[in-house]
């Protein structure tokens, strides 16, 4: 099942429960979205994995694709743990933005500030992806180049 349909089925049930337990709806929604992303990238029904298999060369097996997704799943688990342990990570920027609007800051400056924060987040995300390729790839994907080569180039 895809994430939108999963959310349309489950959120009307879970949101009232989350609100009654005192969870912030924004934080809970963020946890749900990260969980949906993890659901799409894990077996047995990981849609993303099957899409990758569809565009991969024929000699790439599903086991290769599962192994290639493990570091990203690990990053998702670390992110989920941090968001659960420290909800202020999710609520900091929206709280800042609502505080700026309440304090009477010009909306243009608030929008520029929000754009800068989002750009910084994207830069950090890109740097962590680059770091994962540099740090994790040599250990986990020792044959990553082989996935891109044709069998005849491998001598197989």
Order of alpha helices (4+ residues) and beta strands (2+ residues): alpha-alpha-alpha-alpha-alpha-alpha-alpha-alpha-alpha
